[in-house]
């Protein structure tokens, strides 16, 4: 049997420091807190890391620092672009601050989300990004009991009981519904994501009903179809709504994906948008502008939310304290081509 080849000596932190002509402390700072290192020095160190093929010993580093410099996030879905823009900004900001992101998708399943959160904690995540407040209280007890910082996104808690970075979903939906009503629409309908275990979806429906109530219309008369987010589901929901005894003149959708499906269904039915039927979305993802006609929707500052989420979580990790009250992010209506006054 041939003799085993001797293991190749792995490059060390000192090797990188020697190659880059800096101290080992500078190399460590560059890898852990890159924003604290001048760009020229950082570029030189990172080139040395690449040239030598150096890889930090994260296990040893974690033991020494008592943290892993990783942040976990569990998002409801990766099937569409609803969460992509914010998550990209979140990862970019974390990376700039020397942290790595671990992502899991729950498929809107609370039991699966709970399992994933426990797994991320077991793998040493220093902090967690959550989406929405709807989950079993035992999960919050679990995180609090282990001292794991967490931040909730896409929602805003005015009480500050749980740190959150997001916006007022109800108010944003109410503003949009009021704009629809102001054009003279009185027969509204709504296509929503399933509202169970989804506080964002519920709040948007509630905001629409609140606008109806303010306009003197019984909110109980609002037809609502709940369906998972997809273009095909949006199409099916719109066709079902138009079969009702009193077809709507305006259909509001819980996000842009459903709204694009609704627009396609309207065309299938021979309806002109917005001349025969107005349709609105929510989120202002890229798809909204690519739709034909382009969607009137609510703009959500996804990238700002992602960046701020990273900043706040890193602060929570490094300062070991909850942030002060976080102001809600601003949303606004983007008027495009799918909303107009009703005929007649």
Phi and psi in degrees as GROMACS dihedral restraints (atoms count N, CA, C in turn):
[ dihedral_restraints ]
;  ai    aj    ak    al  type     phi  dphi    fc
    3     4     5     6     1   -65.6    20    10
    4     5     6     7     1   148.0    20    10
    6     7     8     9     1   -66.4    20    10
    7     8     9    10     1   143.0    20    10
    9    10    11    12     1   -65.6    20    10
   10    11    12    13     1   139.6    20    10
   12    13    14    15     1   -69.0    20    10
   13    14    15    16     1   138.0    20    10
   15    16    17    18     1   -63.8    20    10
   16    17    18    19     1   143.2    20    10
   18    19    20    21     1   -65.8    20    10
   19    20    21    22     1   137.0    20    10
   21    22    23    24     1   -69.3    20    10
   22    23    24    25     1   135.5    20    10
   24    25    26    27     1   -67.5    20    10
   25    26    27    28     1   124.4    20    10
   27    28    29    30     1   -80.2    20    10
   28    29    30    31     1   143.0    20    10
   30    31    32    33     1   -64.8    20    10
   31    32    33    34     1   147.8    20    10
   33    34    35    36     1  -111.3    20    10
   34    35    36    37     1   172.6    20    10
   36    37    38    39     1   -58.8    20    10
   37    38    39    40     1   -38.6    20    10
   39    40    41    42     1   -64.6    20    10
   40    41    42    43     1   -37.1    20    10
   42    43    44    45     1   -62.3    20    10
   43    44    45    46     1   -42.2    20    10
   45    46    47    48     1   -64.4    20    10
   46    47    48    49     1   -43.2    20    10
   48    49    50    51     1   -61.3    20    10
   49    50    51    52     1   -41.6    20    10
   51    52    53    54     1   -65.0    20    10
   52    53    54    55     1   -44.2    20    10
   54    55    56    57     1   -64.5    20    10
   55    56    57    58     1   -38.8    20    10
   57    58    59    60     1   -88.5    20    10
   58    59    60    61     1    -5.0    20    10
   60    61    62    63     1    59.8    20    10
   61    62    63    64     1    45.2    20    10
   63    64    65    66     1  -135.3    20    10
   64    65    66    67     1   176.4    20    10
   66    67    68    69     1   -81.3    20    10
   67    68    69    70     1   160.9    20    10
   69    70    71    72     1   -63.8    20    10
   70    71    72    73     1   -30.6    20    10
   72    73    74    75     1   -64.5    20    10
   73    74    75    76     1   -38.0    20    10
   75    76    77    78     1   -66.9    20    10
   76    77    78    79     1   -40.9    20    10
   78    79    80    81     1   -61.4    20    10
   79    80    81    82     1   -46.4    20    10
   81    82    83    84     1   -61.5    20    10
   82    83    84    85     1   -42.7    20    10
   84    85    86    87     1   -65.1    20    10
   85    86    87    88     1   -38.3    20    10
   87    88    89    90     1   -63.3    20    10
   88    89    90    91     1   -37.1    20    10
   90    91    92    93     1   -80.9    20    10
   91    92    93    94     1   -31.1    20    10
   93    94    95    96     1   -96.8    20    10
   94    95    96    97     1   -36.1    20    10
   96    97    98    99     1  -136.8    20    10
   97    98    99   100     1    67.4    20    10
   99   100   101   102     1   -58.8    20    10
  100   101   102   103     1   -28.2    20    10
  102   103   104   105     1   -68.9    20    10
  103   104   105   106     1   -16.1    20    10
  105   106   107   108     1   -87.7    20    10
  106   107   108   109     1    -1.7    20    10
  108   109   110   111     1  -111.3    20    10
  109   110   111   112     1   136.4    20    10
  111   112   113   114     1   -57.7    20    10
  112   113   114   115     1   145.8    20    10
  114   115   116   117     1   -57.7    20    10
  115   116   117   118     1   -41.9    20    10
  117   118   119   120     1   -63.3    20    10
  118   119   120   121     1   -43.5    20    10
  120   121   122   123     1   -67.1    20    10
  121   122   123   124     1   -42.4    20    10
  123   124   125   126     1   -60.8    20    10
  124   125   126   127     1   -42.8    20    10
  126   127   128   129     1   -63.0    20    10
  127   128   129   130     1   -39.2    20    10
  129   130   131   132     1   -66.8    20    10
  130   131   132   133     1   -41.5    20    10
  132   133   134   135     1   -66.2    20    10
  133   134   135   136     1   -45.6    20    10
  135   136   137   138     1   -65.3    20    10
  136   137   138   139     1   -31.7    20    10
  138   139   140   141     1   -67.0    20    10
  139   140   141   142     1   -39.9    20    10
  141   142   143   144     1   -64.7    20    10
  142   143   144   145     1   -40.2    20    10
  144   145   146   147     1   -59.1    20    10
  145   146   147   148     1   -45.4    20    10
  147   148   149   150     1   -68.3    20    10
  148   149   150   151     1   -44.2    20    10
  150   151   152   153     1   -61.7    20    10
  151   152   153   154     1   -39.8    20    10
  153   154   155   156     1   -86.4    20    10
  154   155   156   157     1   -15.4    20    10
  156   157   158   159     1    71.2    20    10
  157   158   159   160     1    33.6    20    10
  159   160   161   162     1   -75.0    20    10
  160   161   162   163     1   137.0    20    10
  162   163   164   165     1  -130.7    20    10
  163   164   165   166     1   122.9    20    10
  165   166   167   168     1   -62.1    20    10
  166   167   168   169     1   150.2    20    10
  168   169   170   171     1   -84.9    20    10
  169   170   171   172     1    92.6    20    10
  171   172   173   174     1   -67.0    20    10
  172   173   174   175     1   -30.4    20    10
  174   175   176   177     1   -63.2    20    10
  175   176   177   178     1   -46.6    20    10
  177   178   179   180     1   -66.1    20    10
  178   179   180   181     1   -40.2    20    10
  180   181   182   183     1   -63.7    20    10
  181   182   183   184     1   -42.0    20    10
  183   184   185   186     1   -63.2    20    10
  184   185   186   187     1   -39.9    20    10
  186   187   188   189     1   -64.5    20    10
  187   188   189   190     1   -40.0    20    10
  189   190   191   192     1   -71.7    20    10
  190   191   192   193     1   -42.7    20    10
  192   193   194   195     1   -90.3    20    10
  193   194   195   196     1   -10.7    20    10
  195   196   197   198     1    62.1    20    10
  196   197   198   199     1    26.9    20    10
  198   199   200   201     1  -157.3    20    10
  199   200   201   202     1   161.0    20    10
  201   202   203   204     1  -103.7    20    10
  202   203   204   205     1    -5.7    20    10
  204   205   206   207     1    56.9    20    10
  205   206   207   208     1    37.5    20    10
  207   208   209   210     1  -123.9    20    10
  208   209   210   211     1   145.8    20    10
  210   211   212   213     1  -124.6    20    10
  211   212   213   214     1   134.1    20    10
  213   214   215   216     1  -100.1    20    10
  214   215   216   217     1   149.3    20    10
  216   217   218   219     1  -140.4    20    10
  217   218   219   220     1   133.4    20    10
  219   220   221   222     1  -115.3    20    10
  220   221   222   223     1   114.2    20    10
  222   223   224   225     1  -105.7    20    10
  223   224   225   226     1   154.6    20    10
  225   226   227   228     1   -66.9    20    10
  226   227   228   229     1   -31.6    20    10
  228   229   230   231     1  -159.6    20    10
  229   230   231   232     1   151.6    20    10
  231   232   233   234     1  -113.2    20    10
  232   233   234   235     1     8.9    20    10
  234   235   236   237     1   -73.5    20    10
  235   236   237   238     1   -24.8    20    10
  237   238   239   240     1  -141.4    20    10
  238   239   240   241     1  -177.8    20    10
  240   241   242   243     1   -88.3    20    10
  241   242   243   244     1    10.3    20    10
  243   244   245   246     1   -56.1    20    10
  244   245   246   247     1   -43.6    20    10
  246   247   248   249     1  -102.4    20    10
  247   248   249   250     1    -6.8    20    10
  249   250   251   252     1   -63.7    20    10
  250   251   252   253     1   -45.9    20    10
  252   253   254   255     1   -64.9    20    10
  253   254   255   256     1   -44.4    20    10
  255   256   257   258     1   -67.0    20    10
  256   257   258   259     1   -40.2    20    10
  258   259   260   261     1   -66.1    20    10
  259   260   261   262     1   -36.0    20    10
  261   262   263   264     1   -63.3    20    10
  262   263   264   265     1   -46.2    20    10
  264   265   266   267     1   -64.5    20    10
  265   266   267   268     1   -37.2    20    10
  267   268   269   270     1   -60.7    20    10
  268   269   270   271     1   -47.8    20    10
  270   271   272   273     1   -65.4    20    10
  271   272   273   274     1   -41.3    20    10
  273   274   275   276     1   -61.0    20    10
  274   275   276   277     1   -44.2    20    10
  276   277   278   279     1   -69.1    20    10
  277   278   279   280     1   -39.7    20    10
  279   280   281   282     1   -60.9    20    10
  280   281   282   283     1   -45.9    20    10
  282   283   284   285     1   -60.2    20    10
  283   284   285   286     1   -41.1    20    10
  285   286   287   288     1   -63.6    20    10
  286   287   288   289     1   -23.3    20    10
  288   289   290   291     1  -101.5    20    10
  289   290   291   292     1     9.6    20    10
  291   292   293   294     1    85.5    20    10
  292   293   294   295     1    21.0    20    10
  294   295   296   297     1  -115.3    20    10
  295   296   297   298     1   151.4    20    10
  297   298   299   300     1  -109.5    20    10
  298   299   300   301     1   142.3    20    10
  300   301   302   303     1  -102.1    20    10
  301   302   303   304     1   132.8    20    10
  303   304   305   306     1  -112.3    20    10
  304   305   306   307     1   126.6    20    10
  306   307   308   309     1  -119.1    20    10
  307   308   309   310     1   138.1    20    10
  309   310   311   312     1  -130.6    20    10
  310   311   312   313     1   156.7    20    10
  312   313   314   315     1  -121.7    20    10
  313   314   315   316     1   130.1    20    10
  315   316   317   318     1   -94.2    20    10
  316   317   318   319     1    -9.9    20    10
  318   319   320   321     1    55.7    20    10
  319   320   321   322     1    35.9    20    10
  321   322   323   324     1    58.6    20    10
  322   323   324   325     1    29.3    20    10
  324   325   326   327     1  -109.9    20    10
  325   326   327   328     1   111.3    20    10
  327   328   329   330     1   -64.8    20    10
  328   329   330   331     1   -35.6    20    10
  330   331   332   333     1   -66.3    20    10
  331   332   333   334     1   -40.9    20    10
  333   334   335   336     1   -66.5    20    10
  334   335   336   337     1   -39.9    20    10
  336   337   338   339     1   -61.0    20    10
  337   338   339   340     1   -43.3    20    10
  339   340   341   342     1   -59.7    20    10
  340   341   342   343     1   -43.0    20    10
  342   343   344   345     1   -63.4    20    10
  343   344   345   346     1   -41.7    20    10
  345   346   347   348     1   -67.3    20    10
  346   347   348   349     1   -38.8    20    10
  348   349   350   351     1   -63.8    20    10
  349   350   351   352     1   -42.0    20    10
  351   352   353   354     1   -64.2    20    10
  352   353   354   355     1   -38.7    20    10
  354   355   356   357     1   -65.2    20    10
  355   356   357   358     1   -42.8    20    10
  357   358   359   360     1   -62.9    20    10
  358   359   360   361     1   -40.0    20    10
  360   361   362   363     1   -64.7    20    10
  361   362   363   364     1   -43.2    20    10
  363   364   365   366     1   -62.5    20    10
  364   365   366   367     1   -31.3    20    10
  366   367   368   369     1   -83.0    20    10
  367   368   369   370     1     2.2    20    10
  369   370   371   372     1    94.2    20    10
  370   371   372   373     1    18.1    20    10
  372   373   374   375     1   -59.0    20    10
  373   374   375   376     1   131.7    20    10
  375   376   377   378     1   -75.3    20    10
  376   377   378   379     1   -25.4    20    10
  378   379   380   381     1  -160.8    20    10
  379   380   381   382     1   167.6    20    10
  381   382   383   384     1  -134.5    20    10
  382   383   384   385     1   143.1    20    10
  384   385   386   387     1  -104.4    20    10
  385   386   387   388     1   125.1    20    10
  387   388   389   390     1  -112.4    20    10
  388   389   390   391     1   157.7    20    10
  390   391   392   393     1  -115.3    20    10
  391   392   393   394     1   115.4    20    10
  393   394   395   396     1    75.6    20    10
  394   395   396   397     1   164.7    20    10
  396   397   398   399     1   -94.3    20    10
  397   398   399   400     1   -16.0    20    10
  399   400   401   402     1   -71.1    20    10
  400   401   402   403     1   104.7    20    10
  402   403   404   405     1  -166.7    20    10
  403   404   405   406     1   164.5    20    10
  405   406   407   408     1   -61.2    20    10
  406   407   408   409     1   139.0    20    10
  408   409   410   411     1   -59.2    20    10
  409   410   411   412     1   -24.9    20    10
  411   412   413   414     1   -63.4    20    10
  412   413   414   415     1   -29.3    20    10
  414   415   416   417     1   -66.6    20    10
  415   416   417   418     1   -44.7    20    10
  417   418   419   420     1   -62.9    20    10
  418   419   420   421     1   -40.0    20    10
  420   421   422   423     1   -62.1    20    10
  421   422   423   424     1   -40.4    20    10
  423   424   425   426     1   -61.4    20    10
  424   425   426   427     1   -47.6    20    10
  426   427   428   429     1   -67.4    20    10
  427   428   429   430     1   -44.5    20    10
  429   430   431   432     1   -63.3    20    10
  430   431   432   433     1   -39.7    20    10
  432   433   434   435     1   -65.0    20    10
  433   434   435   436     1   -27.6    20    10
  435   436   437   438     1   -99.6    20    10
  436   437   438   439     1     2.2    20    10
  438   439   440   441     1    67.1    20    10
  439   440   441   442     1    29.7    20    10
  441   442   443   444     1   -91.0    20    10
  442   443   444   445     1   115.5    20    10
  444   445   446   447     1   -63.8    20    10
  445   446   447   448     1   145.2    20    10
  447   448   449   450     1  -144.3    20    10
  448   449   450   451     1   153.3    20    10
  450   451   452   453     1  -134.4    20    10
  451   452   453   454     1   135.9    20    10
  453   454   455   456     1  -104.6    20    10
  454   455   456   457     1   131.4    20    10
  456   457   458   459     1  -113.5    20    10
  457   458   459   460     1   166.3    20    10
  459   460   461   462     1    73.7    20    10
  460   461   462   463     1     1.6    20    10
  462   463   464   465     1  -140.7    20    10
  463   464   465   466     1   166.9    20    10
  465   466   467   468     1  -138.0    20    10
  466   467   468   469     1   129.5    20    10
  468   469   470   471     1  -106.1    20    10
  469   470   471   472     1   108.8    20    10
  471   472   473   474     1   -63.9    20    10
  472   473   474   475     1   -26.4    20    10
  474   475   476   477     1   -76.2    20    10
  475   476   477   478     1   -21.6    20    10
  477   478   479   480     1    73.8    20    10
  478   479   480   481     1    10.7    20    10
  480   481   482   483     1   -60.0    20    10
  481   482   483   484     1   -39.6    20    10
  483   484   485   486     1  -124.9    20    10
  484   485   486   487     1   128.8    20    10
  486   487   488   489     1   -58.3    20    10
  487   488   489   490     1   133.6    20    10
  489   490   491   492     1  -145.4    20    10
  490   491   492   493     1   149.2    20    10
  492   493   494   495     1  -130.2    20    10
  493   494   495   496     1   107.9    20    10
  495   496   497   498     1  -176.0    20    10
  496   497   498   499     1  -146.7    20    10
  498   499   500   501     1  -145.9    20    10
  499   500   501   502     1   170.8    20    10
  501   502   503   504     1   -86.8    20    10
  502   503   504   505     1    98.1    20    10
  504   505   506   507     1   -61.1    20    10
  505   506   507   508     1   -39.9    20    10
  507   508   509   510     1   -64.8    20    10
  508   509   510   511     1   -47.3    20    10
  510   511   512   513     1   -64.1    20    10
  511   512   513   514     1   -38.9    20    10
  513   514   515   516     1   -64.5    20    10
  514   515   516   517     1   -43.5    20    10
  516   517   518   519     1   -68.0    20    10
  517   518   519   520     1   -36.5    20    10
  519   520   521   522     1   -64.4    20    10
  520   521   522   523     1   -42.2    20    10
  522   523   524   525     1   -59.5    20    10
  523   524   525   526     1   -43.7    20    10
  525   526   527   528     1   -65.8    20    10
  526   527   528   529     1   -44.7    20    10
  528   529   530   531     1   -62.4    20    10
  529   530   531   532     1   -36.7    20    10
  531   532   533   534     1   -64.9    20    10
  532   533   534   535     1   -36.3    20    10
  534   535   536   537     1   -66.2    20    10
  535   536   537   538     1   -37.6    20    10
  537   538   539   540     1   -65.9    20    10
  538   539   540   541     1   -45.6    20    10
  540   541   542   543     1   -65.2    20    10
  541   542   543   544     1   -34.5    20    10
  543   544   545   546     1   -63.9    20    10
  544   545   546   547     1   -22.9    20    10
  546   547   548   549     1   -80.9    20    10
  547   548   549   550     1    -7.5    20    10
  549   550   551   552     1   109.4    20    10
  550   551   552   553     1     0.0    20    10
  552   553   554   555     1   -69.3    20    10
  553   554   555   556     1   138.2    20    10
  555   556   557   558     1  -128.2    20    10
  556   557   558   559     1   -20.0    20    10
  558   559   560   561     1  -101.5    20    10
  559   560   561   562     1    91.9    20    10
  561   562   563   564     1  -103.9    20    10
  562   563   564   565     1   156.1    20    10
  564   565   566   567     1  -142.9    20    10
  565   566   567   568     1   164.1    20    10
  567   568   569   570     1  -136.2    20    10
  568   569   570   571     1   135.1    20    10
  570   571   572   573     1  -111.7    20    10
  571   572   573   574     1   118.4    20    10
  573   574   575   576     1  -124.2    20    10
  574   575   576   577     1   156.9    20    10
  576   577   578   579     1   -67.1    20    10
  577   578   579   580     1   160.3    20    10
  579   580   581   582     1   -53.9    20    10
  580   581   582   583     1   130.4    20    10
  582   583   584   585     1   -84.3    20    10
  583   584   585   586     1   -20.9    20    10
  585   586   587   588     1   -64.1    20    10
  586   587   588   589     1   129.9    20    10
  588   589   590   591     1    62.2    20    10
  589   590   591   592     1    23.8    20    10
  591   592   593   594     1  -140.6    20    10
  592   593   594   595     1    89.4    20    10
  594   595   596   597     1   -66.9    20    10
  595   596   597   598     1   -26.6    20    10
  597   598   599   600     1   -66.4    20    10
  598   599   600   601     1   -45.7    20    10
  600   601   602   603     1   -63.7    20    10
  601   602   603   604     1   -44.1    20    10
  603   604   605   606     1   -61.7    20    10
  604   605   606   607     1   -42.4    20    10
  606   607   608   609     1   -64.3    20    10
  607   608   609   610     1   -35.8    20    10
  609   610   611   612     1   -70.0    20    10
  610   611   612   613     1   -38.4    20    10
  612   613   614   615     1   -65.9    20    10
  613   614   615   616     1   -43.2    20    10
  615   616   617   618     1   -61.4    20    10
  616   617   618   619     1   -38.1    20    10
  618   619   620   621     1   -65.0    20    10
  619   620   621   622     1   -38.5    20    10
  621   622   623   624     1   -65.4    20    10
  622   623   624   625     1   -42.8    20    10
  624   625   626   627     1   -65.3    20    10
  625   626   627   628     1   -36.0    20    10
  627   628   629   630     1   -63.9    20    10
  628   629   630   631     1   -38.3    20    10
  630   631   632   633     1   -65.4    20    10
  631   632   633   634     1   -39.7    20    10
  633   634   635   636     1   -61.9    20    10
  634   635   636   637     1   -44.2    20    10
  636   637   638   639     1   -60.9    20    10
  637   638   639   640     1   -43.0    20    10
  639   640   641   642     1   -62.4    20    10
  640   641   642   643     1   -29.2    20    10
  642   643   644   645     1   -88.7    20    10
  643   644   645   646     1     4.9    20    10
  645   646   647   648     1    80.8    20    10
  646   647   648   649     1    19.5    20    10
  648   649   650   651     1  -108.6    20    10
  649   650   651   652     1   134.5    20    10
  651   652   653   654     1   -62.5    20    10
  652   653   654   655     1   114.9    20    10
  654   655   656   657     1   -63.4    20    10
  655   656   657   658     1   -20.4    20    10
  657   658   659   660     1   -68.7    20    10
  658   659   660   661     1   -16.4    20    10
  660   661   662   663     1   -83.1    20    10
  661   662   663   664     1    -4.3    20    10
  663   664   665   666     1   -72.1    20    10
  664   665   666   667     1   114.7    20    10
  666   667   668   669     1   -70.7    20    10
  667   668   669   670     1   130.4    20    10
  669   670   671   672     1  -128.2    20    10
  670   671   672   673     1   127.1    20    10
  672   673   674   675     1  -111.9    20    10
  673   674   675   676     1   124.8    20    10
  675   676   677   678     1   -99.5    20    10
  676   677   678   679     1   131.0    20    10
  678   679   680   681     1  -156.7    20    10
  679   680   681   682     1   146.1    20    10
  681   682   683   684     1   -58.7    20    10
  682   683   684   685     1   150.2    20    10
  684   685   686   687     1   -64.0    20    10
  685   686   687   688     1   117.0    20    10
  687   688   689   690     1  -171.5    20    10
  688   689   690   691     1   156.4    20    10
  690   691   692   693     1   -62.1    20    10
  691   692   693   694     1   -44.7    20    10
  693   694   695   696     1   -62.1    20    10
  694   695   696   697     1   -39.2    20    10
  696   697   698   699     1   -68.1    20    10
  697   698   699   700     1   -34.5    20    10
  699   700   701   702     1   -64.1    20    10
  700   701   702   703     1   -39.7    20    10
  702   703   704   705     1   -62.0    20    10
  703   704   705   706     1   -49.2    20    10
  705   706   707   708     1   -62.3    20    10
  706   707   708   709     1   -39.9    20    10
  708   709   710   711     1   -66.0    20    10
  709   710   711   712     1   -41.7    20    10
  711   712   713   714     1   -62.7    20    10
  712   713   714   715     1   -43.4    20    10
  714   715   716   717     1   -63.7    20    10
  715   716   717   718     1   -37.0    20    10
  717   718   719   720     1   -66.1    20    10
  718   719   720   721     1   -41.1    20    10
  720   721   722   723     1   -64.0    20    10
  721   722   723   724     1   -37.8    20    10
  723   724   725   726     1   -74.7    20    10
  724   725   726   727     1   -11.0    20    10
  726   727   728   729     1   -86.7    20    10
  727   728   729   730     1    -6.7    20    10
  729   730   731   732     1   -68.3    20    10
  730   731   732   733     1   168.3    20    10
  732   733   734   735     1   -64.2    20    10
  733   734   735   736     1   -32.1    20    10
  735   736   737   738     1  -126.8    20    10
  736   737   738   739     1    89.0    20    10
  738   739   740   741     1   -60.2    20    10
  739   740   741   742     1   142.2    20    10
  741   742   743   744     1   -71.3    20    10
  742   743   744   745     1   157.3    20    10
  744   745   746   747     1   -98.0    20    10
  745   746   747   748     1   -14.0    20    10
  747   748   749   750     1  -144.8    20    10
  748   749   750   751     1   133.8    20    10
  750   751   752   753     1  -119.7    20    10
  751   752   753   754     1   120.9    20    10
  753   754   755   756     1   -98.7    20    10
  754   755   756   757     1   138.7    20    10
  756   757   758   759     1  -119.0    20    10
  757   758   759   760     1   146.2    20    10
  759   760   761   762     1   -70.2    20    10
  760   761   762   763     1   -16.5    20    10
  762   763   764   765     1  -159.3    20    10
  763   764   765   766     1   173.5    20    10
  765   766   767   768     1   -69.7    20    10
  766   767   768   769     1   -29.9    20    10
  768   769   770   771     1   -63.7    20    10
  769   770   771   772     1   -47.4    20    10
  771   772   773   774     1   -62.8    20    10
  772   773   774   775     1   -38.5    20    10
  774   775   776   777     1   -66.0    20    10
  775   776   777   778     1   -39.9    20    10
  777   778   779   780     1   -62.8    20    10
  778   779   780   781     1   -40.3    20    10
  780   781   782   783     1   -61.8    20    10
  781   782   783   784     1   -39.6    20    10
  783   784   785   786     1   -64.8    20    10
  784   785   786   787     1   -40.3    20    10
  786   787   788   789     1   -61.7    20    10
  787   788   789   790     1   -43.7    20    10
  789   790   791   792     1   -62.9    20    10
  790   791   792   793     1   -40.2    20    10
  792   793   794   795     1   -65.6    20    10
  793   794   795   796     1   -39.5    20    10
  795   796   797   798     1   -59.7    20    10
  796   797   798   799     1   -41.6    20    10
  798   799   800   801     1   -64.0    20    10
  799   800   801   802     1   -40.1    20    10
  801   802   803   804     1   -59.2    20    10
  802   803   804   805     1   -33.7    20    10
  804   805   806   807     1   -85.6    20    10
  805   806   807   808     1     1.1    20    10
  807   808   809   810     1    80.1    20    10
  808   809   810   811     1    17.0    20    10
  810   811   812   813     1   -93.7    20    10
  811   812   813   814     1   140.7    20    10
  813   814   815   816     1   -91.5    20    10
  814   815   816   817     1   134.0    20    10
  816   817   818   819     1  -110.3    20    10
  817   818   819   820     1   119.6    20    10
  819   820   821   822     1  -103.9    20    10
  820   821   822   823     1     6.4    20    10
  822   823   824   825     1   -59.2    20    10
  823   824   825   826     1   -43.2    20    10
  825   826   827   828     1   -97.6    20    10
  826   827   828   829     1   -28.2    20    10
  828   829   830   831     1  -152.6    20    10
  829   830   831   832     1   126.4    20    10
  831   832   833   834     1   -90.8    20    10
  832   833   834   835     1   143.9    20    10
  834   835   836   837     1  -139.1    20    10
  835   836   837   838     1   134.6    20    10
  837   838   839   840     1  -126.0    20    10
  838   839   840   841     1   157.5    20    10
  840   841   842   843     1  -117.1    20    10
  841   842   843   844     1  -161.5    20    10
  843   844   845   846     1  -159.9    20    10
  844   845   846   847     1   129.0    20    10
  846   847   848   849     1   123.4    20    10
  847   848   849   850     1   -38.1    20    10
  849   850   851   852     1    60.1    20    10
  850   851   852   853     1    48.6    20    10
  852   853   854   855     1   -78.1    20    10
  853   854   855   856     1   171.4    20    10
  855   856   857   858     1   -56.1    20    10
  856   857   858   859     1   -33.8    20    10
  858   859   860   861     1   -58.1    20    10
  859   860   861   862     1   -30.8    20    10
  861   862   863   864     1   -62.7    20    10
  862   863   864   865     1   -38.2    20    10
  864   865   866   867     1   -80.9    20    10
  865   866   867   868     1   -22.1    20    10
  867   868   869   870     1   -86.0    20    10
  868   869   870   871     1   -16.0    20    10
  870   871   872   873     1   -62.0    20    10
  871   872   873   874     1   150.2    20    10
  873   874   875   876     1  -121.8    20    10
  874   875   876   877     1   109.3    20    10
  876   877   878   879     1   -72.4    20    10
  877   878   879   880     1   162.9    20    10
  879   880   881   882     1   -65.4    20    10
  880   881   882   883     1   142.3    20    10
  882   883   884   885     1   -78.0    20    10
  883   884   885   886     1   135.1    20    10
  885   886   887   888     1   -77.3    20    10
  886   887   888   889     1   132.1    20    10
  888   889   890   891     1  -156.7    20    10
  889   890   891   892     1   178.5    20    10
  891   892   893   894     1  -101.1    20    10
  892   893   894   895     1   125.2    20    10
  894   895   896   897     1   -81.3    20    10
  895   896   897   898     1   124.5    20    10
  897   898   899   900     1  -107.8    20    10
  898   899   900   901     1   128.2    20    10
  900   901   902   903     1   -76.7    20    10
  901   902   903   904     1    73.3    20    10
  903   904   905   906     1   -60.1    20    10
  904   905   906   907     1   -49.3    20    10
  906   907   908   909     1   -65.7    20    10
  907   908   909   910     1   -40.6    20    10
  909   910   911   912     1   -60.9    20    10
  910   911   912   913     1   -41.7    20    10
  912   913   914   915     1   -62.4    20    10
  913   914   915   916     1   -42.7    20    10
  915   916   917   918     1   -64.6    20    10
  916   917   918   919     1   -45.0    20    10
  918   919   920   921     1   -63.0    20    10
  919   920   921   922     1   -46.7    20    10
  921   922   923   924     1   -64.6    20    10
  922   923   924   925     1   -37.0    20    10
  924   925   926   927     1   -59.5    20    10
  925   926   927   928     1   -43.7    20    10
  927   928   929   930     1   -64.9    20    10
  928   929   930   931     1   -45.0    20    10
  930   931   932   933     1   -58.4    20    10
  931   932   933   934     1   -46.1    20    10
  933   934   935   936     1   -67.4    20    10
  934   935   936   937     1   -44.2    20    10
  936   937   938   939     1   -64.3    20    10
  937   938   939   940     1   -40.7    20    10
  939   940   941   942     1   -62.9    20    10
  940   941   942   943     1   -39.5    20    10
  942   943   944   945     1   -62.6    20    10
  943   944   945   946     1   -41.9    20    10
  945   946   947   948     1   -63.5    20    10
  946   947   948   949     1   -36.8    20    10
  948   949   950   951     1   -70.7    20    10
  949   950   951   952     1   -49.5    20    10
  951   952   953   954     1   -78.4    20    10
  952   953   954   955     1   -33.6    20    10
  954   955   956   957     1   -94.1    20    10
  955   956   957   958     1   -11.5    20    10
  957   958   959   960     1    55.9    20    10
  958   959   960   961     1    44.8    20    10
  960   961   962   963     1  -152.7    20    10
  961   962   963   964     1   153.5    20    10
  963   964   965   966     1   -73.3    20    10
  964   965   966   967     1   147.1    20    10
  966   967   968   969     1   -73.5    20    10
  967   968   969   970     1   162.3    20    10
  969   970   971   972     1   -67.9    20    10
  970   971   972   973     1   174.5    20    10
  972   973   974   975     1   -51.0    20    10
  973   974   975   976     1   129.0    20    10
  975   976   977   978     1  -100.0    20    10
  976   977   978   979     1   124.5    20    10
  978   979   980   981     1   -68.4    20    10
  979   980   981   982     1   147.0    20    10
  981   982   983   984     1   -68.9    20    10
  982   983   984   985     1   150.4    20    10
  984   985   986   987     1   -79.8    20    10
  985   986   987   988     1   154.0    20    10
  987   988   989   990     1   -90.6    20    10
  988   989   990   991     1   133.8    20    10
  990   991   992   993     1  -110.6    20    10
  991   992   993   994     1   162.2    20    10
  993   994   995   996     1  -154.7    20    10
  994   995   996   997     1   159.6    20    10
  996   997   998   999     1   -82.1    20    10
  997   998   999  1000     1   133.1    20    10
  999  1000  1001  1002     1  -105.6    20    10
 1000  1001  1002  1003     1   109.0    20    10
 1002  1003  1004  1005     1   -84.2    20    10
 1003  1004  1005  1006     1   116.2    20    10
 1005  1006  1007  1008     1  -120.6    20    10
 1006  1007  1008  1009     1  -123.7    20    10
 1008  1009  1010  1011     1  -118.7    20    10
 1009  1010  1011  1012     1     9.4    20    10
 1011  1012  1013  1014     1  -107.4    20    10
 1012  1013  1014  1015     1     8.8    20    10
 1014  1015  1016  1017     1  -128.0    20    10
 1015  1016  1017  1018     1   127.7    20    10
 1017  1018  1019  1020     1  -153.1    20    10
 1018  1019  1020  1021     1   171.0    20    10
 1020  1021  1022  1023     1   -65.3    20    10
 1021  1022  1023  1024     1   150.1    20    10
 1023  1024  1025  1026     1   -68.2    20    10
 1024  1025  1026  1027     1   155.9    20    10
 1026  1027  1028  1029     1   -65.6    20    10
 1027  1028  1029  1030     1   147.0    20    10
